[in-house]
Amino acid sequence: MEKINLLDLDYDILNIIGDYVKKDNIDRIEKFKQDIFEFVDRYMKKARKNTKLSRDETRETIWLAFDEIYTFRFGPRYDNNKLIELNKFYNEYLKLKKMNLMK
């Protein structure tokens, strides 16, 4: 079988490959986000099982769930870019659940 040099490929083929890689990355991010949201839902059910949480405690508990996921996935050291992405997921989760947690 003959080896193909990627530099010899036509731009149309390279664009198709690039689009496929972008779509795959987006699908992975969406799956990761869905997994995070499901984890936080389970985490909140456990937290609310025995106690009634105030607005501030709810906000803190949700953030602790996101922090636990971050630490499990990326380790205890914070990377600013990943933390910004996690914060976006956190705000999107609050918006999705229609939680009016703003002070």
Secondary structure, DSSP 4 states (H G I P E B T S, - for coil): -----GGGS-HHHHHHHHHHHHHHHHHHHHHHHHHHHHHHHHHHHHHHHH----HHHHHHHHHHHHHHHHHHHH-SS--HHHHHHHHHHHHHHHHHTT-----
